[in-house]
């Protein structure tokens, strides 16, 4: 096959990791790497270094050697297929000998995406990194957390390249996973092989075609994404073939060029890209759209800053109150907290206004482009009747942010992030039900946000991703306590018990109570007090009453004639129990 002359030096490094030693092997990375390596060789690249199943040491050696080859290159490409992982917002590619038993092992056993970018940094015109590494990672499920707040995300994290002329292509959008596919190659790699080295095709537009193919083949479940930006000129991996004596093709209309550059800046989605667009196109319809997008980004940055300031002011106020600071200091801290909260609310409103304005402007743009497309279709139908007519410009098909992910994927991603920050205990099933709405309400309460809880959208996802640690507190039942991200049972020591406040309390010892010694003798029956009258002086002798009186229980009466009184004890038949008394004795 004859290739067009290409004076620029192009080099590529292809890495494929499939035979992992400590987790299940992957079926497609080696096939994917072989396909990409063959594609780049056929495209006339000067160097194509294909490595497979490398351990960590050999991977670093391969990157070091490739960095030497990029020193005099115009275009440098690195393709990686295998496992990748995101830890605390940084992306790491995993060699085949990694164990990753703990989250901190990633710093020693894996190599970061920044290390790959350093290897291609000397290239002058284009530095391209392609990652087919957004698979469902088994290491993230088994590794132990050394710090509960360390975030381990799903897929790879969003990146913002700081160097110019850098593009980083993901097989799936940040925070989502990619499929290996049912065939010999993954859907992403199959689409790359179809479009990436098309002669004369700008690399950004090629990735737009790749995105469309992957969305179609995966039924909108996987959306590739490109991060970074290039200049205004087309940058193809393979130049267009020279045409001898061919009439010059009519150039695209200036409006089409402006639209294409605006959509590329919108896809990048940061202030640098939009400012670059405005520097090139300071006036016009698309310039107004870019300014609205800039206002939206600026308002969001102001909202985040105001939220952080309000949180810091409230923490300072609470600290001074807890330490018992002087009233003047506490009053000043309270005033600062109120002012910061008012600034946060104002920033929230400003962000919402900017967001609404940008959304309305985008709707107008899409409506205008639809009207233009209808006009072009009508003109094309008319032109078919006149073969000599000039060709009509075709609409540019690029990856734009307005397309977005399917709603189910966005909802699932929001649920996954809510689980990460501790606000959702259920599973991420893609159904925005009452439990999911309650979890977002908790997030609003503890994060100080005002996100709409009725629907999950991309703005909600971005707001939650900004939180790198747990937001909602861990709630445990009585008898358990929070231990990192889980509840453990409270065990009280000997002599203690768990009180109603969920704390161990020492048992109080019972003091002995003084008691009278028990008497085994039976209780004595109380007797009524009976006074024994003394015998009255007798005035007569024996045998006559003599005016004497005898008294008993029935009362007193005179001694009968012929009777006399005798004192007898109870044993002798006296009338009183327990004692004795006078008894009338008659002959």
C-alpha positions as CSV (number, residue, x, y, z in Angstrom):
1,X,0.0,0.0,0.0
2,X,1.4,3.4,-1.0
3,X,1.2,6.0,1.8
4,X,1.3,9.7,1.3
5,X,4.5,11.5,2.0
6,X,4.6,12.8,5.6
7,X,7.7,14.7,6.7
8,X,6.6,14.8,10.4
9,X,7.9,12.1,12.7
10,X,5.1,10.0,14.3
11,X,5.7,7.6,17.2
12,X,3.4,5.3,19.2
13,X,3.5,3.1,22.3
14,X,0.8,0.4,22.6
15,X,0.3,-1.3,26.0
16,X,-2.1,-4.2,26.6
17,X,-2.6,-5.8,30.0
18,X,-4.8,-8.9,30.1
19,X,-3.1,-11.7,32.0
20,X,-3.5,-10.2,35.5
21,X,-1.9,-12.4,38.2
22,X,-4.1,-11.6,41.2
23,X,-7.5,-11.1,39.6
24,X,-9.4,-12.7,36.7
25,X,-7.8,-12.1,33.3
26,X,-9.4,-9.8,30.7
27,X,-10.5,-11.3,27.3
28,X,-9.9,-8.4,24.9
29,X,-6.9,-6.1,25.7
30,X,-4.3,-8.1,23.8
31,X,-6.6,-8.3,20.8
32,X,-7.3,-4.6,21.0
33,X,-3.6,-3.7,21.3
34,X,-2.7,-5.9,18.3
35,X,-5.4,-4.2,16.2
36,X,-4.3,-0.7,17.1
37,X,-0.6,-1.5,16.6
38,X,-1.4,-2.9,13.1
39,X,-3.5,0.2,12.3
40,X,-0.7,2.6,13.3
41,X,1.9,0.6,11.3
42,X,-0.4,0.7,8.2
43,X,-0.8,4.4,8.7
44,X,3.0,4.9,8.3
45,X,4.0,5.7,11.8
46,X,7.8,5.8,12.2
47,X,7.8,3.8,15.5
48,X,5.1,1.5,16.8
49,X,6.2,-0.2,20.1
50,X,3.7,-2.9,21.1
51,X,4.1,-4.3,24.6
52,X,1.7,-6.8,26.3
53,X,1.2,-8.0,29.9
54,X,4.0,-5.9,31.5
55,X,4.7,-5.8,35.2
56,X,5.3,-2.5,36.9
57,X,9.1,-2.4,36.5
58,X,9.0,-3.1,32.8
59,X,6.1,-0.7,32.3
60,X,8.2,2.2,33.7
61,X,11.1,1.1,31.6
62,X,8.9,1.1,28.4
63,X,7.7,4.6,29.3
64,X,11.2,5.9,29.8
65,X,12.4,4.5,26.5
66,X,9.4,5.9,24.7
67,X,10.1,9.4,26.1
68,X,13.5,9.3,24.4
69,X,11.8,8.6,21.0
70,X,9.4,11.5,21.4
71,X,12.1,14.1,21.7
72,X,12.2,14.8,17.9
73,X,8.6,13.7,17.1
74,X,5.8,15.9,16.0
75,X,3.0,13.4,17.0
76,X,3.2,11.0,19.9
77,X,0.4,8.5,20.7
78,X,0.0,6.2,23.7
79,X,-2.7,3.5,23.6
80,X,-3.5,1.5,26.8
81,X,-5.9,-1.4,27.2
82,X,-6.4,-3.0,30.6
83,X,-7.4,-2.1,34.2
84,X,-7.4,1.4,35.5
85,X,-8.5,2.9,38.8
86,X,-9.2,6.4,40.3
87,X,-8.1,7.2,43.8
88,X,-8.7,10.6,45.3
89,X,-9.4,12.1,41.9
90,X,-6.1,10.8,40.3
91,X,-6.0,8.1,37.6
92,X,-3.7,5.1,37.7
93,X,-3.0,2.3,35.2
94,X,-2.5,-1.1,36.7
95,X,0.2,-3.5,35.7
96,X,-0.3,-7.3,35.6
97,X,1.6,-8.0,38.8
98,X,-0.3,-5.5,41.1
99,X,-2.0,-6.8,44.2
100,X,-3.5,-3.6,45.6
101,X,-4.5,-5.1,48.9
102,X,-4.8,-1.6,50.4
103,X,-5.7,1.7,48.8
104,X,-2.3,3.1,49.5
105,X,-0.7,0.3,47.4
106,X,-1.7,2.1,44.3
107,X,1.1,4.6,44.8
108,X,3.7,1.9,44.8
109,X,2.3,-0.8,42.5
110,X,0.5,1.2,39.8
111,X,1.7,4.1,37.6
112,X,-0.2,7.4,37.3
113,X,-1.6,9.0,34.2
114,X,0.7,11.9,34.8
115,X,3.6,9.6,34.2
116,X,2.3,8.8,30.8
117,X,1.8,12.5,30.0
118,X,5.5,13.1,31.0
119,X,6.6,10.5,28.5
120,X,4.9,12.2,25.5
121,X,5.6,15.8,26.6
122,X,8.5,16.4,24.2
123,X,6.2,15.9,21.1
124,X,5.6,19.3,19.4
125,X,2.3,19.1,17.5
126,X,0.0,16.5,19.1
127,X,0.2,14.5,22.3
128,X,-2.5,11.9,22.3
129,X,-3.3,9.4,25.1
130,X,-6.1,6.8,24.4
131,X,-7.3,4.8,27.4
132,X,-9.5,1.7,27.0
133,X,-9.3,1.3,30.8
134,X,-12.7,2.2,32.1
135,X,-13.7,-1.4,32.9
136,X,-15.5,-2.6,36.1
137,X,-12.3,-2.9,38.2
138,X,-12.1,-5.9,40.6
139,X,-9.3,-4.3,42.6
140,X,-11.6,-1.5,43.9
141,X,-14.0,-4.0,45.3
142,X,-11.4,-6.0,47.4
143,X,-8.9,-3.4,48.5
144,X,-8.9,-2.3,52.2
145,X,-9.4,1.4,53.0
146,X,-6.7,2.8,55.3
147,X,-8.5,6.1,55.5
148,X,-12.3,6.1,55.4
149,X,-12.4,9.5,53.6
150,X,-10.2,8.3,50.7
151,X,-12.4,8.1,47.6
152,X,-12.1,5.2,45.1
153,X,-14.3,6.0,42.2
154,X,-16.0,4.0,39.5
155,X,-14.2,4.2,36.1
156,X,-11.7,7.0,35.7
157,X,-11.8,10.6,36.9
158,X,-12.2,13.7,34.8
159,X,-8.9,15.3,33.7
160,X,-8.0,18.8,32.7
161,X,-4.6,18.7,30.8
162,X,-2.4,21.7,31.7
163,X,-0.1,21.4,28.7
164,X,-1.1,22.6,25.2
165,X,-1.8,20.3,22.3
166,X,-2.9,17.4,24.6
167,X,-5.9,15.2,24.0
168,X,-6.9,12.4,26.4
169,X,-9.5,10.0,25.1
170,X,-11.6,7.7,27.4
171,X,-13.5,4.7,26.3
172,X,-16.3,5.8,28.6
173,X,-17.1,9.2,30.2
174,X,-15.5,10.0,33.6
175,X,-17.2,8.2,36.4
176,X,-18.7,5.4,34.2
177,X,-17.5,2.0,33.0
178,X,-16.9,0.6,29.6
179,X,-17.8,-2.9,28.2
180,X,-15.3,-5.4,26.7
181,X,-18.0,-6.4,24.2
182,X,-19.1,-9.8,22.9
183,X,-16.6,-9.9,20.0
184,X,-12.9,-10.1,19.6
185,X,-12.4,-6.4,20.2
186,X,-14.1,-3.9,22.5
187,X,-16.6,-1.5,20.9
188,X,-14.3,1.5,21.5
189,X,-11.3,-0.1,19.9
190,X,-13.3,-1.3,16.9
191,X,-14.6,2.2,16.3
192,X,-11.0,3.6,16.7
193,X,-9.7,1.2,14.1
194,X,-12.5,2.4,11.7
195,X,-12.1,6.2,12.0
196,X,-8.9,7.3,13.7
197,X,-6.4,7.0,10.8
198,X,-8.7,8.2,8.0
199,X,-6.5,10.2,5.7
200,X,-7.0,14.0,6.2
201,X,-9.6,13.6,9.0
202,X,-9.1,15.9,12.0
203,X,-8.4,13.8,15.1
204,X,-11.2,15.6,17.0
205,X,-13.8,14.8,14.4
206,X,-12.5,11.2,14.2
207,X,-13.3,10.9,18.0
208,X,-16.7,12.4,17.3
209,X,-17.4,9.5,14.8
210,X,-16.0,7.0,17.3
211,X,-18.4,8.3,20.0
212,X,-21.4,8.0,17.6
213,X,-20.4,4.4,16.7
214,X,-19.9,3.3,20.3
215,X,-23.2,4.8,21.5
216,X,-25.0,3.0,18.6
217,X,-23.3,-0.4,19.3
218,X,-23.9,-0.2,23.1
219,X,-27.5,1.0,22.9
220,X,-26.5,4.4,24.5
221,X,-24.9,2.7,27.5
222,X,-21.3,3.8,26.9
223,X,-20.2,7.2,25.8
224,X,-16.5,7.9,24.9
225,X,-15.2,11.3,25.8
226,X,-12.2,13.4,25.0
227,X,-10.5,15.9,27.3
228,X,-8.1,18.6,26.3
229,X,-7.9,21.1,23.4
230,X,-6.1,21.8,20.2
231,X,-5.7,24.9,18.0
232,X,-7.9,26.0,15.1
233,X,-6.0,24.0,12.4
234,X,-7.0,20.4,11.6
235,X,-4.7,17.8,13.0
236,X,-5.0,14.5,11.2
237,X,-3.0,11.4,12.2
238,X,-2.7,10.6,8.5
239,X,-2.5,13.5,5.9
240,X,-5.0,13.7,3.0
241,X,-3.6,12.2,-0.2
242,X,-2.5,14.8,-2.8
243,X,-4.8,15.3,-5.7
244,X,-3.2,16.3,-9.0
245,X,-5.0,18.8,-11.1
246,X,-8.1,18.6,-9.1
247,X,-10.4,21.6,-8.9
248,X,-10.3,23.3,-5.5
249,X,-13.1,22.2,-3.3
250,X,-15.3,24.9,-2.0
251,X,-14.4,25.9,1.5
252,X,-16.9,25.5,4.3
253,X,-18.8,28.6,5.1
254,X,-17.3,30.7,7.9
255,X,-20.4,30.1,10.0
256,X,-19.8,26.4,9.8
257,X,-16.2,26.8,11.0
258,X,-17.3,29.0,13.9
259,X,-20.0,26.4,14.8
260,X,-17.5,23.6,14.8
261,X,-15.0,25.5,17.0
262,X,-17.7,26.5,19.4
263,X,-18.9,22.9,19.8
264,X,-15.3,21.8,20.4
265,X,-14.9,24.5,23.1
266,X,-18.2,23.5,24.6
267,X,-17.1,19.8,24.7
268,X,-14.0,20.7,26.6
269,X,-16.1,22.7,28.9
270,X,-13.6,24.9,30.8
271,X,-12.8,28.6,30.8
272,X,-9.5,28.2,28.9
273,X,-11.2,26.7,25.9
274,X,-14.1,29.3,25.9
275,X,-11.6,32.2,26.2
276,X,-9.6,30.8,23.3
277,X,-12.7,30.7,21.2
278,X,-13.6,34.2,22.1
279,X,-10.1,35.4,21.3
280,X,-10.6,34.0,17.8
281,X,-14.3,35.0,17.4
282,X,-15.0,38.0,19.7
283,X,-18.3,38.9,18.0
284,X,-21.4,37.2,16.7
285,X,-24.0,34.7,17.7
286,X,-21.6,32.0,18.9
287,X,-19.5,34.5,20.8
288,X,-22.6,35.4,22.8
289,X,-23.2,31.8,23.5
290,X,-19.6,31.3,24.7
291,X,-19.9,34.3,27.0
292,X,-23.0,32.8,28.6
293,X,-21.2,29.6,29.1
294,X,-18.3,31.5,30.7
295,X,-20.8,33.2,33.0
296,X,-22.2,29.9,34.0
297,X,-18.8,28.5,34.8
298,X,-17.8,31.6,36.7
299,X,-21.0,31.5,38.7
300,X,-20.4,27.9,39.6
301,X,-16.9,28.7,40.8
302,X,-18.2,31.6,42.9
303,X,-20.9,29.3,44.4
304,X,-18.3,26.7,45.3
305,X,-16.1,29.3,46.9
306,X,-19.0,30.9,48.8
307,X,-20.1,27.5,50.1
308,X,-16.6,26.7,51.3
309,X,-16.3,30.2,53.0
310,X,-19.7,29.8,54.7
311,X,-18.7,26.4,56.0
312,X,-15.4,27.7,57.3
313,X,-17.1,30.6,59.0
314,X,-19.7,28.4,60.7
315,X,-16.9,26.1,61.9
316,X,-15.0,29.0,63.3
317,X,-18.2,30.3,65.1
318,X,-18.8,26.8,66.6
319,X,-15.2,26.5,67.7
320,X,-15.2,29.9,69.5
321,X,-18.5,29.0,71.1
322,X,-17.2,25.6,72.3
323,X,-14.0,27.1,73.7
324,X,-16.0,29.8,75.5
325,X,-14.3,32.7,73.8
326,X,-15.2,36.3,74.7
327,X,-18.6,37.5,73.7
328,X,-17.2,40.1,71.3
329,X,-15.2,37.4,69.4
330,X,-18.3,35.1,69.3
331,X,-20.5,38.0,68.0
332,X,-18.0,38.8,65.3
333,X,-17.7,35.2,64.2
334,X,-21.5,34.9,64.2
335,X,-21.8,38.0,62.0
336,X,-19.1,36.6,59.6
337,X,-21.0,33.3,59.4
338,X,-24.3,35.1,58.6
339,X,-22.6,37.3,55.9
340,X,-21.0,34.2,54.4
341,X,-24.3,32.4,54.4
342,X,-26.0,35.3,52.6
343,X,-23.1,35.4,50.1
344,X,-23.6,31.7,49.5
345,X,-27.3,32.1,48.9
346,X,-26.6,34.9,46.5
347,X,-24.1,32.8,44.6
348,X,-26.6,30.0,44.4
349,X,-29.1,32.3,42.9
350,X,-26.6,33.8,40.5
351,X,-25.5,30.4,39.4
352,X,-29.1,29.3,38.7
353,X,-29.7,32.5,36.7
354,X,-26.6,31.9,34.6
355,X,-27.5,28.3,34.1
356,X,-31.0,29.1,32.9
357,X,-29.7,31.8,30.5
358,X,-27.2,29.3,29.0
359,X,-29.8,26.6,28.7
360,X,-32.2,29.0,26.9
361,X,-29.4,30.1,24.6
362,X,-28.5,26.5,23.8
363,X,-32.1,25.8,22.9
364,X,-32.1,28.8,20.5
365,X,-28.9,27.5,19.0
366,X,-30.2,24.0,18.4
367,X,-33.4,25.4,16.9
368,X,-31.5,27.7,14.6
369,X,-29.2,24.8,13.5
370,X,-32.3,22.6,12.9
371,X,-33.8,25.3,10.7
372,X,-30.5,25.5,8.8
373,X,-30.3,21.7,8.4
374,X,-33.9,21.7,7.0
375,X,-32.9,24.5,4.6
376,X,-29.8,22.5,3.5
377,X,-31.9,19.4,3.0
378,X,-34.3,21.4,0.8
379,X,-31.5,22.9,-1.2
380,X,-30.0,19.5,-1.7
381,X,-33.2,18.1,-3.0
382,X,-33.3,21.0,-5.5
383,X,-29.6,20.5,-6.4
384,X,-30.1,16.9,-7.3
385,X,-32.1,18.1,-10.3
386,X,-29.1,20.2,-11.4
387,X,-25.9,18.1,-11.5
388,X,-23.7,21.2,-12.2
389,X,-24.8,22.9,-9.1
390,X,-22.2,23.6,-6.4
391,X,-22.1,21.0,-3.5
392,X,-23.8,22.0,-0.3
393,X,-22.0,22.1,3.1
394,X,-22.8,19.2,5.3
395,X,-23.5,19.6,9.0
396,X,-20.5,18.9,11.1
397,X,-21.0,15.8,13.4
398,X,-19.0,16.3,16.5
399,X,-19.3,15.2,20.1
400,X,-21.2,18.0,21.8
401,X,-22.2,18.3,25.4
402,X,-25.8,18.9,24.6
403,X,-26.3,15.3,23.6
404,X,-25.5,14.1,27.1
405,X,-25.7,10.6,28.6
406,X,-28.9,8.6,28.8
407,X,-31.0,9.5,31.8
408,X,-30.6,6.1,33.4
409,X,-26.8,6.3,33.3
410,X,-26.9,9.8,34.8
411,X,-29.2,8.6,37.6
412,X,-27.0,5.6,38.3
413,X,-23.9,7.7,38.4
414,X,-25.6,10.2,40.8
415,X,-26.7,7.2,43.1
416,X,-23.1,5.9,43.0
417,X,-21.7,9.2,44.1
418,X,-24.4,9.5,46.8
419,X,-23.3,6.1,48.1
420,X,-19.7,7.3,48.1
421,X,-20.4,10.3,50.3
422,X,-22.5,8.3,52.7
423,X,-25.9,9.7,51.9
424,X,-27.4,6.6,50.1
425,X,-27.5,3.1,51.6
426,X,-29.4,1.4,48.8
427,X,-28.0,0.2,45.5
428,X,-27.3,2.3,42.4
429,X,-30.1,0.8,40.2
430,X,-30.7,3.7,37.9
431,X,-34.2,4.3,39.4
432,X,-34.8,7.8,40.9
433,X,-37.2,6.7,43.6
434,X,-38.2,8.1,47.0
435,X,-35.1,6.7,48.7
436,X,-32.8,8.4,46.2
437,X,-34.7,11.7,46.7
438,X,-34.3,11.5,50.5
439,X,-30.6,10.8,50.1
440,X,-30.1,13.9,47.9
441,X,-32.1,15.9,50.5
442,X,-29.6,14.7,53.2
443,X,-26.7,15.7,50.9
444,X,-28.3,19.2,50.5
445,X,-28.6,19.5,54.3
446,X,-25.0,18.5,55.2
447,X,-23.2,20.0,52.1
448,X,-25.1,23.3,52.1
449,X,-26.4,22.9,48.6
450,X,-29.9,23.4,47.0
451,X,-29.9,20.8,44.3
452,X,-33.2,19.7,42.8
453,X,-34.2,16.4,44.5
454,X,-36.9,15.5,42.0
455,X,-34.6,14.6,39.2
456,X,-31.0,13.5,38.8
457,X,-29.0,15.5,36.2
458,X,-25.4,16.2,35.2
459,X,-25.2,19.4,37.4
460,X,-26.2,17.3,40.4
461,X,-23.5,14.7,39.5
462,X,-20.8,17.4,39.2
463,X,-21.8,19.0,42.5
464,X,-21.5,15.6,44.4
465,X,-18.2,14.7,42.7
466,X,-16.7,17.9,44.2
467,X,-16.9,16.3,47.6
468,X,-13.8,14.1,48.1
469,X,-14.9,12.7,51.5
470,X,-18.0,11.6,53.4
471,X,-20.7,14.3,53.7
472,X,-23.6,12.6,55.5
473,X,-22.8,11.3,59.0
474,X,-23.0,7.6,59.6
475,X,-26.1,6.8,61.7
476,X,-25.9,3.7,63.8
477,X,-28.6,1.9,65.9
478,X,-28.5,1.8,69.7
479,X,-25.8,-0.6,70.9
480,X,-23.5,0.2,68.0
481,X,-21.1,3.0,67.1
482,X,-19.5,4.4,64.0
483,X,-16.2,2.9,63.1
484,X,-15.0,4.4,59.8
485,X,-17.7,3.6,57.2
486,X,-19.5,0.9,59.2
487,X,-21.2,0.3,62.6
488,X,-19.7,-1.9,65.2
489,X,-21.2,-3.3,68.4
490,X,-20.4,-1.5,71.6
491,X,-18.9,-3.8,74.3
492,X,-18.8,-2.5,77.8
493,X,-16.2,-3.7,80.3
494,X,-16.8,-5.7,83.5
495,X,-18.9,-3.7,86.0
496,X,-20.4,-1.4,83.3
497,X,-23.6,-1.4,81.3
498,X,-24.8,0.4,78.2
499,X,-27.1,3.3,79.1
500,X,-29.8,5.1,77.1
501,X,-27.3,7.6,75.7
502,X,-25.4,4.7,74.0
503,X,-22.5,5.0,76.4
504,X,-20.9,2.6,78.9
505,X,-21.7,3.6,82.5
506,X,-20.3,2.1,85.7
507,X,-22.7,0.1,87.9
508,X,-23.3,1.6,91.3
509,X,-22.6,-0.8,94.3
510,X,-25.5,-1.4,96.7
511,X,-24.8,-0.1,100.2
512,X,-25.7,-2.5,103.1
513,X,-28.7,-1.5,105.2
514,X,-28.7,-1.9,109.0
515,X,-31.4,-4.3,110.3
516,X,-32.4,-5.5,113.8
517,X,-31.4,-9.0,114.7
518,X,-34.3,-11.3,114.2
519,X,-35.9,-12.9,117.2
520,X,-36.9,-16.5,116.8
521,X,-39.3,-16.3,119.8
522,X,-42.9,-16.1,118.9
523,X,-44.5,-12.7,119.2
524,X,-46.1,-12.1,122.6
525,X,-49.8,-11.5,122.5
526,X,-50.6,-8.1,123.8
527,X,-52.8,-8.2,126.8
528,X,-55.2,-5.4,127.8
529,X,-54.0,-3.5,130.7
530,X,-56.1,-4.5,133.7
531,X,-55.6,-2.8,137.0
532,X,-56.1,-5.0,140.0
533,X,-58.0,-3.1,142.6
534,X,-56.6,-3.2,146.0
535,X,-58.9,-4.9,148.5
536,X,-60.9,-2.5,150.5
537,X,-60.6,-2.5,154.2
538,X,-63.0,-4.9,155.8
539,X,-65.2,-3.6,158.5
540,X,-66.5,-6.9,159.6
541,X,-65.1,-10.3,160.5
542,X,-64.9,-13.6,158.7
543,X,-68.2,-14.8,157.5
544,X,-69.8,-11.5,157.0
545,X,-69.3,-9.1,154.2
546,X,-68.6,-6.4,156.6
547,X,-69.1,-3.8,153.9
548,X,-66.3,-5.2,151.7
549,X,-66.5,-5.0,147.9
550,X,-65.3,-7.6,145.4
551,X,-64.5,-6.4,141.9
552,X,-63.9,-8.4,138.7
553,X,-64.5,-7.8,135.0
554,X,-68.2,-7.3,135.5
555,X,-67.7,-4.5,138.0
556,X,-67.7,-4.2,141.8
557,X,-70.4,-5.5,144.3
558,X,-70.7,-6.0,148.1
559,X,-69.4,-9.2,149.6
560,X,-72.4,-11.4,150.3
561,X,-73.2,-12.2,153.9
562,X,-71.5,-15.4,155.1
563,X,-68.7,-14.9,152.6
564,X,-65.3,-13.4,152.8
565,X,-62.5,-12.3,150.5
566,X,-59.3,-14.3,149.8
567,X,-56.4,-13.2,147.5
568,X,-55.5,-15.9,145.0
569,X,-53.0,-16.1,142.1
570,X,-54.0,-17.2,138.6
571,X,-52.7,-20.7,139.3
572,X,-55.1,-20.9,142.3
573,X,-58.0,-19.8,140.1
574,X,-57.7,-16.1,140.3
575,X,-59.9,-14.0,138.0
576,X,-57.1,-12.2,136.2
577,X,-54.9,-13.7,133.6
578,X,-51.2,-13.4,134.3
579,X,-51.7,-12.2,137.9
580,X,-54.1,-12.6,140.8
581,X,-56.9,-11.0,142.7
582,X,-59.5,-11.1,145.5
583,X,-62.0,-13.9,145.3
584,X,-65.3,-14.2,147.2
585,X,-65.3,-17.4,149.2
586,X,-68.5,-18.6,150.7
587,X,-69.0,-21.4,153.2
